[in-house]
Amino acid sequence: MLWSPSTRLEIEEWDFTHLDSDIGDRILAIHDSRDARTITVPINQDPRLRLHAVRQILFNMGERP
């Protein structure tokens, strides 16, 4: 299911510090294609980096934010 204007987008913050630093430091945003409305981002992420990551996910979903 693609995102649509009637779909409520949710951004969740997760703490990835418990992951190995090789993995946790590289996570910009995560999207599970089975749940089109939730995008997960690292807690305390720079807002500009977060916006870029979320926009890229939406773009990859076929959206043009």
All heavy atoms as TSV, in Angstrom:
chain	resi	resn	atom	element	x	y	z
A	1	MET	N	N	0.845	-1.180	0.000
A	1	MET	CA	C	0.000	0.000	0.000
A	1	MET	C	C	0.887	1.238	0.000
A	1	MET	O	O	1.735	1.400	0.855
A	1	MET	CB	C	-0.884	-0.005	1.232
A	1	MET	CG	C	-1.770	1.208	1.324
A	1	MET	SD	S	-2.896	1.070	2.729
A	1	MET	CE	C	-2.250	2.361	3.748
A	2	LEU	N	N	0.682	2.097	-0.960
A	2	LEU	CA	C	1.428	3.348	-1.004
A	2	LEU	C	C	0.799	4.364	-0.076
A	2	LEU	O	O	-0.377	4.317	0.228
A	2	LEU	CB	C	1.459	3.912	-2.421
A	2	LEU	CG	C	2.300	3.158	-3.430
A	2	LEU	CD1	C	2.178	3.798	-4.794
A	2	LEU	CD2	C	3.744	3.102	-2.998
A	3	TRP	N	N	1.627	5.293	0.331
A	3	TRP	CA	C	1.150	6.391	1.168
A	3	TRP	C	C	0.247	7.274	0.339
A	3	TRP	O	O	0.463	7.487	-0.842
A	3	TRP	CB	C	2.353	7.187	1.668
A	3	TRP	CG	C	1.988	8.300	2.565
A	3	TRP	CD1	C	1.744	8.223	3.893
A	3	TRP	CD2	C	1.819	9.671	2.224
A	3	TRP	NE1	N	1.433	9.447	4.408
A	3	TRP	CE2	C	1.476	10.360	3.389
A	3	TRP	CE3	C	1.918	10.377	1.042
A	3	TRP	CZ2	C	1.222	11.719	3.418
A	3	TRP	CZ3	C	1.662	11.732	1.058
A	3	TRP	CH2	C	1.329	12.379	2.238
A	4	SER	N	N	-0.815	7.774	0.926
A	4	SER	CA	C	-1.714	8.698	0.235
A	4	SER	C	C	-2.025	9.855	1.169
A	4	SER	O	O	-1.788	9.766	2.373
A	4	SER	CB	C	-3.000	7.978	-0.165
A	4	SER	OG	O	-3.774	7.705	0.983
A	5	PRO	N	N	-2.544	10.954	0.636
A	5	PRO	CA	C	-2.855	12.104	1.492
A	5	PRO	C	C	-3.784	11.776	2.655
A	5	PRO	O	O	-3.750	12.440	3.682
A	5	PRO	CB	C	-3.504	13.101	0.529
A	5	PRO	CG	C	-2.964	12.737	-0.807
A	5	PRO	CD	C	-2.788	11.232	-0.766
A	6	SER	N	N	-4.599	10.744	2.512
A	6	SER	CA	C	-5.505	10.375	3.593
A	6	SER	C	C	-4.844	9.469	4.630
A	6	SER	O	O	-5.418	9.178	5.665
A	6	SER	CB	C	-6.750	9.699	3.034
A	6	SER	OG	O	-6.381	8.495	2.394
A	7	THR	N	N	-3.620	9.010	4.358
A	7	THR	CA	C	-2.892	8.140	5.274
A	7	THR	C	C	-2.118	8.986	6.276
A	7	THR	O	O	-1.415	9.903	5.898
A	7	THR	CB	C	-1.897	7.239	4.506
A	7	THR	OG1	O	-2.614	6.493	3.535
A	7	THR	CG2	C	-1.178	6.308	5.446
A	8	ARG	N	N	-2.242	8.650	7.511
A	8	ARG	CA	C	-1.524	9.366	8.566
A	8	ARG	C	C	-0.125	8.781	8.689
A	8	ARG	O	O	0.037	7.599	8.967
A	8	ARG	CB	C	-2.277	9.230	9.877
A	8	ARG	CG	C	-1.618	9.949	11.001
A	8	ARG	CD	C	-2.434	9.843	12.243
A	8	ARG	NE	N	-1.586	10.224	13.352
A	8	ARG	CZ	C	-1.856	9.975	14.596
A	8	ARG	NH1	N	-2.960	9.332	14.901
A	8	ARG	NH2	N	-1.052	10.349	15.541
A	9	LEU	N	N	0.879	9.609	8.481
A	9	LEU	CA	C	2.253	9.182	8.587
A	9	LEU	C	C	2.713	9.323	10.030
A	9	LEU	O	O	2.498	10.348	10.664
A	9	LEU	CB	C	3.141	10.033	7.675
A	9	LEU	CG	C	4.618	9.699	7.670
A	9	LEU	CD1	C	4.837	8.293	7.117
A	9	LEU	CD2	C	5.378	10.715	6.843
A	10	GLU	N	N	3.338	8.284	10.562
A	10	GLU	CA	C	3.849	8.311	11.928
A	10	GLU	C	C	5.361	8.160	11.907
A	10	GLU	O	O	5.895	7.319	11.199
A	10	GLU	CB	C	3.227	7.184	12.756
A	10	GLU	CG	C	1.734	7.334	12.951
A	10	GLU	CD	C	1.149	6.245	13.823
A	10	GLU	OE1	O	1.910	5.620	14.596
A	10	GLU	OE2	O	-0.058	6.020	13.735
A	11	ILE	N	N	6.028	8.999	12.701
A	11	ILE	CA	C	7.471	8.913	12.860
A	11	ILE	C	C	7.722	8.448	14.289
A	11	ILE	O	O	7.266	9.073	15.240
A	11	ILE	CB	C	8.153	10.286	12.636
A	11	ILE	CG1	C	7.795	10.854	11.263
A	11	ILE	CG2	C	9.653	10.169	12.824
A	11	ILE	CD1	C	8.313	10.067	10.103
A	12	GLU	N	N	8.424	7.332	14.418
A	12	GLU	CA	C	8.767	6.805	15.743
A	12	GLU	C	C	10.261	6.985	15.972
A	12	GLU	O	O	11.054	6.769	15.059
A	12	GLU	CB	C	8.427	5.321	15.846
A	12	GLU	CG	C	6.959	5.024	15.856
A	12	GLU	CD	C	6.693	3.538	16.053
A	12	GLU	OE1	O	7.647	2.753	16.211
A	12	GLU	OE2	O	5.513	3.163	16.051
A	13	GLU	N	N	10.625	7.354	17.178
A	13	GLU	CA	C	12.034	7.454	17.547
A	13	GLU	C	C	12.422	6.212	18.332
A	13	GLU	O	O	11.756	5.852	19.292
A	13	GLU	CB	C	12.287	8.689	18.407
A	13	GLU	CG	C	12.224	9.988	17.659
A	13	GLU	CD	C	12.637	11.141	18.533
A	13	GLU	OE1	O	12.099	11.253	19.651
A	13	GLU	OE2	O	13.503	11.913	18.106
A	14	TRP	N	N	13.513	5.588	17.913
A	14	TRP	CA	C	14.042	4.418	18.608
A	14	TRP	C	C	15.467	4.690	19.034
A	14	TRP	O	O	16.203	5.424	18.377
A	14	TRP	CB	C	14.026	3.202	17.698
A	14	TRP	CG	C	12.675	2.570	17.498
A	14	TRP	CD1	C	11.467	3.026	17.907
A	14	TRP	CD2	C	12.422	1.356	16.810
A	14	TRP	NE1	N	10.478	2.181	17.522
A	14	TRP	CE2	C	11.033	1.139	16.839
A	14	TRP	CE3	C	13.224	0.441	16.167
A	14	TRP	CZ2	C	10.436	0.031	16.262
A	14	TRP	CZ3	C	12.629	-0.664	15.573
A	14	TRP	CH2	C	11.246	-0.867	15.636
A	15	ASP	N	N	15.864	4.049	20.098
A	15	ASP	CA	C	17.235	4.145	20.586
A	15	ASP	C	C	18.020	2.978	20.013
A	15	ASP	O	O	17.825	1.837	20.399
A	15	ASP	CB	C	17.253	4.118	22.112
A	15	ASP	CG	C	18.637	4.274	22.693
A	15	ASP	OD1	O	19.604	4.458	21.917
A	15	ASP	OD2	O	18.760	4.223	23.918
A	16	PHE	N	N	18.895	3.263	19.062
A	16	PHE	CA	C	19.678	2.225	18.405
A	16	PHE	C	C	21.053	2.054	19.039
A	16	PHE	O	O	21.889	1.316	18.514
A	16	PHE	CB	C	19.853	2.540	16.913
A	16	PHE	CG	C	18.563	2.491	16.136
A	16	PHE	CD1	C	18.019	3.641	15.601
A	16	PHE	CD2	C	17.901	1.297	15.945
A	16	PHE	CE1	C	16.838	3.604	14.876
A	16	PHE	CE2	C	16.721	1.248	15.229
A	16	PHE	CZ	C	16.179	2.401	14.690
A	17	THR	N	N	21.315	2.698	20.176
A	17	THR	CA	C	22.641	2.625	20.789
A	17	THR	C	C	22.971	1.228	21.304
A	17	THR	O	O	24.138	0.916	21.491
A	17	THR	CB	C	22.789	3.641	21.930
A	17	THR	OG1	O	21.778	3.396	22.911
A	17	THR	CG2	C	22.669	5.062	21.420
A	18	HIS	N	N	21.966	0.397	21.533
A	18	HIS	CA	C	22.229	-0.966	22.004
A	18	HIS	C	C	22.729	-1.881	20.889
A	18	HIS	O	O	23.239	-2.962	21.155
A	18	HIS	CB	C	20.974	-1.559	22.652
A	18	HIS	CG	C	19.853	-1.767	21.689
A	18	HIS	ND1	N	19.062	-0.734	21.256
A	18	HIS	CD2	C	19.418	-2.875	21.060
A	18	HIS	CE1	C	18.168	-1.208	20.402
A	18	HIS	NE2	N	18.366	-2.504	20.256
A	19	LEU	N	N	22.616	-1.437	19.632
A	19	LEU	CA	C	23.113	-2.224	18.513
A	19	LEU	C	C	24.616	-2.028	18.370
A	19	LEU	O	O	25.173	-1.030	18.811
A	19	LEU	CB	C	22.431	-1.790	17.211
A	19	LEU	CG	C	20.934	-1.995	17.124
A	19	LEU	CD1	C	20.401	-1.412	15.826
A	19	LEU	CD2	C	20.587	-3.474	17.219
A	20	ASP	N	N	25.258	-2.959	17.724
A	20	ASP	CA	C	26.672	-2.822	17.410
A	20	ASP	C	C	26.870	-1.502	16.670
A	20	ASP	O	O	26.068	-1.135	15.810
A	20	ASP	CB	C	27.095	-3.995	16.519
A	20	ASP	CG	C	28.565	-3.998	16.244
A	20	ASP	OD1	O	29.005	-3.163	15.427
A	20	ASP	OD2	O	29.281	-4.832	16.833
A	21	SER	N	N	27.920	-0.761	16.998
A	21	SER	CA	C	28.101	0.575	16.427
A	21	SER	C	C	28.221	0.539	14.904
A	21	SER	O	O	27.888	1.516	14.237
A	21	SER	CB	C	29.319	1.262	17.032
A	21	SER	OG	O	30.496	0.566	16.690
A	22	ASP	N	N	28.707	-0.563	14.346
A	22	ASP	CA	C	28.780	-0.662	12.885
A	22	ASP	C	C	27.397	-0.627	12.248
A	22	ASP	O	O	27.238	-0.184	11.122
A	22	ASP	CB	C	29.481	-1.955	12.465
A	22	ASP	CG	C	30.966	-1.929	12.764
A	22	ASP	OD1	O	31.512	-0.823	12.973
A	22	ASP	OD2	O	31.584	-3.007	12.788
A	23	ILE	N	N	26.410	-1.082	12.969
A	23	ILE	CA	C	25.040	-1.088	12.454
A	23	ILE	C	C	24.288	0.151	12.921
A	23	ILE	O	O	23.723	0.886	12.129
A	23	ILE	CB	C	24.290	-2.357	12.907
A	23	ILE	CG1	C	24.957	-3.595	12.328
A	23	ILE	CG2	C	22.819	-2.294	12.491
A	23	ILE	CD1	C	24.420	-4.887	12.881
A	24	GLY	N	N	24.266	0.384	14.219
A	24	GLY	CA	C	23.484	1.476	14.795
A	24	GLY	C	C	23.849	2.852	14.278
A	24	GLY	O	O	22.977	3.697	14.072
A	25	ASP	N	N	25.138	3.088	14.022
A	25	ASP	CA	C	25.571	4.399	13.546
A	25	ASP	C	C	25.191	4.666	12.097
A	25	ASP	O	O	25.195	5.814	11.659
A	25	ASP	CB	C	27.091	4.547	13.694
A	25	ASP	CG	C	27.530	4.597	15.139
A	25	ASP	OD1	O	26.668	4.828	16.017
A	25	ASP	OD2	O	28.733	4.402	15.392
A	26	ARG	N	N	24.867	3.619	11.369
A	26	ARG	CA	C	24.535	3.789	9.950
A	26	ARG	C	C	23.035	3.883	9.693
A	26	ARG	O	O	22.628	4.162	8.567
A	26	ARG	CB	C	25.125	2.641	9.142
A	26	ARG	CG	C	26.641	2.683	9.140
A	26	ARG	CD	C	27.221	1.633	8.248
A	26	ARG	NE	N	26.867	0.306	8.771
A	26	ARG	CZ	C	27.048	-0.820	8.112
A	26	ARG	NH1	N	27.573	-0.803	6.919
A	26	ARG	NH2	N	26.727	-1.980	8.657
A	27	ILE	N	N	22.216	3.670	10.689
A	27	ILE	CA	C	20.764	3.708	10.487
A	27	ILE	C	C	20.303	5.165	10.431
A	27	ILE	O	O	20.490	5.924	11.374
A	27	ILE	CB	C	20.023	2.959	11.609
A	27	ILE	CG1	C	20.373	1.482	11.557
A	27	ILE	CG2	C	18.508	3.167	11.479
A	27	ILE	CD1	C	19.780	0.664	12.688
A	28	LEU	N	N	19.719	5.541	9.303
A	28	LEU	CA	C	19.160	6.879	9.144
A	28	LEU	C	C	17.651	6.856	9.349
A	28	LEU	O	O	17.074	7.758	9.943
A	28	LEU	CB	C	19.491	7.447	7.774
A	28	LEU	CG	C	20.971	7.584	7.450
A	28	LEU	CD1	C	21.144	8.117	6.042
A	28	LEU	CD2	C	21.673	8.463	8.467
A	29	ALA	N	N	17.004	5.828	8.833
A	29	ALA	CA	C	15.566	5.651	8.987
A	29	ALA	C	C	15.218	4.247	8.520
A	29	ALA	O	O	15.902	3.682	7.665
A	29	ALA	CB	C	14.787	6.689	8.188
A	30	ILE	N	N	14.171	3.700	9.081
A	30	ILE	CA	C	13.721	2.359	8.729
A	30	ILE	C	C	12.237	2.431	8.380
A	30	ILE	O	O	11.446	3.064	9.086
A	30	ILE	CB	C	13.919	1.379	9.909
A	30	ILE	CG1	C	15.390	1.257	10.259
A	30	ILE	CG2	C	13.322	0.024	9.579
A	30	ILE	CD1	C	15.639	0.445	11.516
A	31	HIS	N	N	11.889	1.732	7.309
A	31	HIS	CA	C	10.482	1.641	6.920
A	31	HIS	C	C	10.162	0.188	6.638
A	31	HIS	O	O	10.839	-0.470	5.847
A	31	HIS	CB	C	10.219	2.481	5.668
A	31	HIS	CG	C	8.844	2.306	5.146
A	31	HIS	ND1	N	8.563	1.554	4.030
A	31	HIS	CD2	C	7.664	2.758	5.608
A	31	HIS	CE1	C	7.269	1.573	3.819
A	31	HIS	NE2	N	6.695	2.287	4.760
A	32	ASP	N	N	9.151	-0.322	7.301
A	32	ASP	CA	C	8.682	-1.689	7.056
A	32	ASP	C	C	7.578	-1.602	6.009
A	32	ASP	O	O	6.534	-0.993	6.264
A	32	ASP	CB	C	8.165	-2.296	8.354
A	32	ASP	CG	C	7.710	-3.730	8.195
A	32	ASP	OD1	O	7.592	-4.207	7.046
A	32	ASP	OD2	O	7.477	-4.376	9.222
A	33	SER	N	N	7.802	-2.175	4.857
A	33	SER	CA	C	6.838	-2.051	3.757
A	33	SER	C	C	5.479	-2.665	4.082
A	33	SER	O	O	4.495	-2.370	3.419
A	33	SER	CB	C	7.398	-2.683	2.486
A	33	SER	OG	O	7.633	-4.056	2.687
A	34	ARG	N	N	5.421	-3.498	5.122
A	34	ARG	CA	C	4.123	-4.069	5.522
A	34	ARG	C	C	3.278	-3.056	6.284
A	34	ARG	O	O	2.076	-3.234	6.425
A	34	ARG	CB	C	4.343	-5.308	6.381
A	34	ARG	CG	C	5.040	-6.429	5.618
A	34	ARG	CD	C	5.416	-7.539	6.537
A	34	ARG	NE	N	6.442	-7.022	7.449
A	34	ARG	CZ	C	7.001	-7.714	8.418
A	34	ARG	NH1	N	6.635	-8.950	8.632
A	34	ARG	NH2	N	7.939	-7.183	9.189
A	35	ASP	N	N	3.897	-1.990	6.790
A	35	ASP	CA	C	3.184	-0.945	7.529
A	35	ASP	C	C	3.528	0.388	6.879
A	35	ASP	O	O	4.498	1.027	7.239
A	35	ASP	CB	C	3.608	-0.951	9.004
A	35	ASP	CG	C	2.884	0.104	9.828
A	35	ASP	OD1	O	1.926	0.726	9.315
A	35	ASP	OD2	O	3.277	0.313	10.982
A	36	ALA	N	N	2.741	0.796	5.911
A	36	ALA	CA	C	3.065	1.962	5.089
A	36	ALA	C	C	3.047	3.276	5.856
A	36	ALA	O	O	3.539	4.274	5.369
A	36	ALA	CB	C	2.092	2.048	3.910
A	37	ARG	N	N	2.548	3.293	7.067
A	37	ARG	CA	C	2.387	4.579	7.737
A	37	ARG	C	C	3.451	4.895	8.774
A	37	ARG	O	O	3.488	6.005	9.300
A	37	ARG	CB	C	1.009	4.667	8.382
A	37	ARG	CG	C	0.817	3.660	9.483
A	37	ARG	CD	C	-0.595	3.658	9.992
A	37	ARG	NE	N	-0.625	2.845	11.192
A	37	ARG	CZ	C	-1.188	3.225	12.312
A	37	ARG	NH1	N	-1.781	4.376	12.386
A	37	ARG	NH2	N	-1.158	2.448	13.352
A	38	THR	N	N	4.339	3.962	9.100
A	38	THR	CA	C	5.314	4.192	10.162
A	38	THR	C	C	6.733	4.179	9.624
A	38	THR	O	O	7.134	3.251	8.940
A	38	THR	CB	C	5.180	3.135	11.271
A	38	THR	OG1	O	3.839	3.143	11.764
A	38	THR	CG2	C	6.131	3.419	12.407
A	39	ILE	N	N	7.485	5.234	9.969
A	39	ILE	CA	C	8.901	5.320	9.661
A	39	ILE	C	C	9.615	5.499	10.995
A	39	ILE	O	O	9.228	6.331	11.811
A	39	ILE	CB	C	9.209	6.494	8.717
A	39	ILE	CG1	C	8.513	6.264	7.368
A	39	ILE	CG2	C	10.714	6.664	8.530
A	39	ILE	CD1	C	8.646	7.405	6.394
A	40	THR	N	N	10.641	4.703	11.216
A	40	THR	CA	C	11.385	4.743	12.469
A	40	THR	C	C	12.724	5.420	12.237
A	40	THR	O	O	13.417	5.131	11.270
A	40	THR	CB	C	11.608	3.312	12.994
A	40	THR	OG1	O	10.329	2.681	13.124
A	40	THR	CG2	C	12.299	3.321	14.335
A	41	VAL	N	N	13.065	6.338	13.146
A	41	VAL	CA	C	14.311	7.099	13.056
A	41	VAL	C	C	15.044	7.020	14.392
A	41	VAL	O	O	14.432	6.777	15.431
A	41	VAL	CB	C	14.048	8.574	12.683
A	41	VAL	CG1	C	13.419	8.691	11.309
A	41	VAL	CG2	C	13.158	9.234	13.719
A	42	PRO	N	N	16.370	7.226	14.374
A	42	PRO	CA	C	17.118	7.214	15.635
A	42	PRO	C	C	16.739	8.389	16.536
A	42	PRO	O	O	16.471	9.495	16.062
A	42	PRO	CB	C	18.585	7.335	15.203
A	42	PRO	CG	C	18.606	6.931	13.777
A	42	PRO	CD	C	17.274	7.320	13.225
A	43	ILE	N	N	16.727	8.140	17.822
A	43	ILE	CA	C	16.461	9.192	18.785
A	43	ILE	C	C	17.613	10.208	18.738
A	43	ILE	O	O	18.749	9.852	18.460
A	43	ILE	CB	C	16.278	8.598	20.199
A	43	ILE	CG1	C	15.596	9.585	21.101
A	43	ILE	CG2	C	17.569	8.095	20.766
A	43	ILE	CD1	C	15.068	8.962	22.371
A	44	ASN	N	N	17.323	11.468	18.934
A	44	ASN	CA	C	18.295	12.568	18.931
A	44	ASN	C	C	19.003	12.753	17.594
A	44	ASN	O	O	20.105	13.287	17.543
A	44	ASN	CB	C	19.336	12.397	20.042
A	44	ASN	CG	C	18.709	12.428	21.413
A	44	ASN	OD1	O	17.742	13.151	21.642
A	44	ASN	ND2	N	19.225	11.619	22.315
A	45	GLN	N	N	18.366	12.353	16.519
A	45	GLN	CA	C	18.951	12.523	15.193
A	45	GLN	C	C	18.856	13.987	14.771
A	45	GLN	O	O	17.888	14.680	15.076
A	45	GLN	CB	C	18.191	11.650	14.194
A	45	GLN	CG	C	18.754	11.643	12.798
A	45	GLN	CD	C	17.940	10.749	11.881
A	45	GLN	OE1	O	16.709	10.793	11.925
A	45	GLN	NE2	N	18.609	9.937	11.086
A	46	ASP	N	N	19.870	14.460	14.058
A	46	ASP	CA	C	19.857	15.825	13.530
A	46	ASP	C	C	18.605	15.998	12.664
A	46	ASP	O	O	18.334	15.168	11.790
A	46	ASP	CB	C	21.117	16.050	12.693
A	46	ASP	CG	C	21.153	17.428	12.084
A	46	ASP	OD1	O	20.481	17.634	11.046
A	46	ASP	OD2	O	21.857	18.292	12.643
A	47	PRO	N	N	17.822	17.064	12.896
A	47	PRO	CA	C	16.563	17.241	12.155
A	47	PRO	C	C	16.742	17.309	10.641
A	47	PRO	O	O	15.895	16.823	9.890
A	47	PRO	CB	C	16.004	18.561	12.690
A	47	PRO	CG	C	16.669	18.766	13.998
A	47	PRO	CD	C	18.007	18.101	13.914
A	48	ARG	N	N	17.836	17.886	10.176
A	48	ARG	CA	C	18.061	17.966	8.726
A	48	ARG	C	C	18.318	16.584	8.137
A	48	ARG	O	O	17.815	16.256	7.065
A	48	ARG	CB	C	19.224	18.903	8.411
A	48	ARG	CG	C	18.901	20.359	8.782
A	48	ARG	CD	C	20.121	21.205	8.687
A	48	ARG	NE	N	21.012	20.761	9.774
A	48	ARG	CZ	C	22.196	21.262	10.017
A	48	ARG	NH1	N	22.685	22.204	9.255
A	48	ARG	NH2	N	22.922	20.815	11.021
A	49	LEU	N	N	19.085	15.775	8.845
A	49	LEU	CA	C	19.354	14.416	8.405
A	49	LEU	C	C	18.082	13.575	8.436
A	49	LEU	O	O	17.806	12.792	7.531
A	49	LEU	CB	C	20.430	13.783	9.290
A	49	LEU	CG	C	20.951	12.415	8.891
A	49	LEU	CD1	C	21.496	12.428	7.473
A	49	LEU	CD2	C	22.008	11.967	9.874
A	50	ARG	N	N	17.276	13.785	9.461
A	50	ARG	CA	C	15.999	13.067	9.588
A	50	ARG	C	C	15.079	13.408	8.426
A	50	ARG	O	O	14.475	12.532	7.814
A	50	ARG	CB	C	15.334	13.412	10.915
A	50	ARG	CG	C	13.987	12.754	11.085
A	50	ARG	CD	C	13.425	13.001	12.439
A	50	ARG	NE	N	14.267	12.306	13.414
A	50	ARG	CZ	C	14.066	12.366	14.720
A	50	ARG	NH1	N	13.075	13.069	15.207
A	50	ARG	NH2	N	14.853	11.715	15.537
A	51	LEU	N	N	14.955	14.685	8.121
A	51	LEU	CA	C	14.090	15.111	7.024
A	51	LEU	C	C	14.557	14.486	5.708
A	51	LEU	O	O	13.754	13.971	4.928
A	51	LEU	CB	C	14.071	16.632	6.912
A	51	LEU	CG	C	13.251	17.205	5.763
A	51	LEU	CD1	C	11.793	16.806	5.873
A	51	LEU	CD2	C	13.390	18.721	5.735
A	52	HIS	N	N	15.855	14.509	5.486
A	52	HIS	CA	C	16.400	13.918	4.258
A	52	HIS	C	C	16.085	12.416	4.189
A	52	HIS	O	O	15.668	11.914	3.138
A	52	HIS	CB	C	17.908	14.154	4.198
A	52	HIS	CG	C	18.561	13.476	3.042
A	52	HIS	ND1	N	18.425	13.923	1.747
A	52	HIS	CD2	C	19.324	12.356	2.983
A	52	HIS	CE1	C	19.082	13.103	0.939
A	52	HIS	NE2	N	19.639	12.155	1.668
A	53	ALA	N	N	16.277	11.705	5.288
A	53	ALA	CA	C	16.042	10.259	5.313
A	53	ALA	C	C	14.567	9.930	5.083
A	53	ALA	O	O	14.241	9.028	4.301
A	53	ALA	CB	C	16.526	9.666	6.639
A	54	VAL	N	N	13.676	10.653	5.736
A	54	VAL	CA	C	12.236	10.399	5.583
A	54	VAL	C	C	11.795	10.743	4.161
A	54	VAL	O	O	11.028	9.994	3.544
A	54	VAL	CB	C	11.426	11.171	6.644
A	54	VAL	CG1	C	9.940	11.112	6.342
A	54	VAL	CG2	C	11.710	10.610	8.030
A	55	ARG	N	N	12.288	11.847	3.626
A	55	ARG	CA	C	11.943	12.211	2.246
A	55	ARG	C	C	12.418	11.145	1.265
A	55	ARG	O	O	11.721	10.817	0.314
A	55	ARG	CB	C	12.538	13.563	1.878
A	55	ARG	CG	C	11.808	14.719	2.562
A	55	ARG	CD	C	12.324	16.025	2.077
A	55	ARG	NE	N	11.966	16.129	0.661
A	55	ARG	CZ	C	12.240	17.172	-0.085
A	55	ARG	NH1	N	12.876	18.198	0.428
A	55	ARG	NH2	N	11.885	17.205	-1.342
A	56	GLN	N	N	13.592	10.581	1.504
A	56	GLN	CA	C	14.107	9.544	0.615
A	56	GLN	C	C	13.237	8.291	0.669
A	56	GLN	O	O	12.968	7.673	-0.355
A	56	GLN	CB	C	15.554	9.198	0.967
A	56	GLN	CG	C	16.214	8.274	-0.012
A	56	GLN	CD	C	16.315	8.870	-1.405
A	56	GLN	OE1	O	16.663	10.037	-1.559
A	56	GLN	NE2	N	16.002	8.083	-2.417
A	57	ILE	N	N	12.786	7.933	1.859
A	57	ILE	CA	C	11.885	6.774	1.982
A	57	ILE	C	C	10.588	7.034	1.227
A	57	ILE	O	O	10.109	6.183	0.479
A	57	ILE	CB	C	11.617	6.430	3.462
A	57	ILE	CG1	C	12.865	5.783	4.070
A	57	ILE	CG2	C	10.404	5.516	3.601
A	57	ILE	CD1	C	12.764	5.517	5.541
A	58	LEU	N	N	10.001	8.207	1.409
A	58	LEU	CA	C	8.758	8.535	0.694
A	58	LEU	C	C	8.985	8.523	-0.815
A	58	LEU	O	O	8.150	8.030	-1.576
A	58	LEU	CB	C	8.219	9.892	1.154
A	58	LEU	CG	C	7.700	9.930	2.581
A	58	LEU	CD1	C	7.328	11.360	2.964
A	58	LEU	CD2	C	6.513	9.005	2.765
A	59	PHE	N	N	10.121	9.054	-1.257
A	59	PHE	CA	C	10.455	9.050	-2.678
A	59	PHE	C	C	10.547	7.616	-3.196
A	59	PHE	O	O	10.013	7.299	-4.271
A	59	PHE	CB	C	11.775	9.784	-2.891
A	59	PHE	CG	C	12.209	9.854	-4.318
A	59	PHE	CD1	C	11.638	10.772	-5.183
A	59	PHE	CD2	C	13.201	9.010	-4.795
A	59	PHE	CE1	C	12.036	10.844	-6.504
A	59	PHE	CE2	C	13.599	9.068	-6.118
A	59	PHE	CZ	C	13.024	9.993	-6.977
A	60	ASN	N	N	11.186	6.739	-2.437
A	60	ASN	CA	C	11.325	5.344	-2.838
A	60	ASN	C	C	9.983	4.611	-2.839
A	60	ASN	O	O	9.839	3.592	-3.500
A	60	ASN	CB	C	12.314	4.617	-1.948
A	60	ASN	CG	C	13.731	5.076	-2.167
A	60	ASN	OD1	O	14.073	5.664	-3.179
A	60	ASN	ND2	N	14.582	4.847	-1.181
A	61	MET	N	N	9.028	5.121	-2.079
A	61	MET	CA	C	7.687	4.540	-2.044
A	61	MET	C	C	6.840	5.032	-3.238
A	61	MET	O	O	5.700	4.627	-3.398
A	61	MET	CB	C	6.978	4.907	-0.743
A	61	MET	CG	C	7.563	4.237	0.479
A	61	MET	SD	S	6.901	4.905	2.024
A	61	MET	CE	C	5.154	4.566	1.874
A	62	GLY	N	N	7.403	5.936	-4.024
A	62	GLY	CA	C	6.664	6.452	-5.169
A	62	GLY	C	C	6.010	7.774	-4.915
A	62	GLY	O	O	5.237	8.258	-5.745
A	63	GLU	N	N	6.289	8.386	-3.787
A	63	GLU	CA	C	5.725	9.671	-3.439
A	63	GLU	C	C	6.687	10.781	-3.838
A	63	GLU	O	O	7.873	10.583	-3.940
A	63	GLU	CB	C	5.440	9.765	-1.937
A	63	GLU	CG	C	4.448	8.748	-1.457
A	63	GLU	CD	C	3.114	8.839	-2.161
A	63	GLU	OE1	O	2.617	9.964	-2.377
A	63	GLU	OE2	O	2.563	7.792	-2.495
A	64	ARG	N	N	6.165	11.956	-4.016
A	64	ARG	CA	C	6.980	13.127	-4.315
A	64	ARG	C	C	6.682	14.204	-3.283
A	64	ARG	O	O	5.881	15.078	-3.514
A	64	ARG	CB	C	6.705	13.660	-5.717
A	64	ARG	CG	C	6.928	12.658	-6.832
A	64	ARG	CD	C	8.386	12.273	-6.920
A	64	ARG	NE	N	8.649	11.361	-8.007
A	64	ARG	CZ	C	8.790	10.055	-7.872
A	64	ARG	NH1	N	8.648	9.497	-6.693
A	64	ARG	NH2	N	9.077	9.301	-8.896
A	65	PRO	N	N	7.322	14.096	-2.095
A	65	PRO	CA	C	7.019	15.069	-1.027
A	65	PRO	C	C	7.500	16.468	-1.376
A	65	PRO	O	O	8.378	16.648	-2.148
A	65	PRO	CB	C	7.786	14.521	0.172
A	65	PRO	CG	C	8.768	13.553	-0.357
A	65	PRO	CD	C	8.306	13.123	-1.707
